[in-house]
Amino acid sequence: MAKTSIIIRETRRKYPNRVRNRCSRCGRSRGYMRRFNLCRICFRELAMSGKIPGIVKSSW
């Protein structure tokens, strides 16, 4: 889990329009997928365990 201090600091910014998207699960700021509100790592974990409906591993 992310440090709670980082998440709290994001809410009390000096300039509120400078928003940094963060993963809702771990707080990671990089590799963020806006559609799922998750980072790429958490997205992959949840998708592989079948907890995100409609997402399947591609194969061709």
Secondary structure as UniProt FT lines:
FT   HELIX           4..11
FT   TURN            16..17
FT   TURN            24..26
FT   STRAND          32..33
FT   TURN            34..37
FT   STRAND          38..39
FT   HELIX           40..48
FT   TURN            49..50
FT   TURN            53..54
//
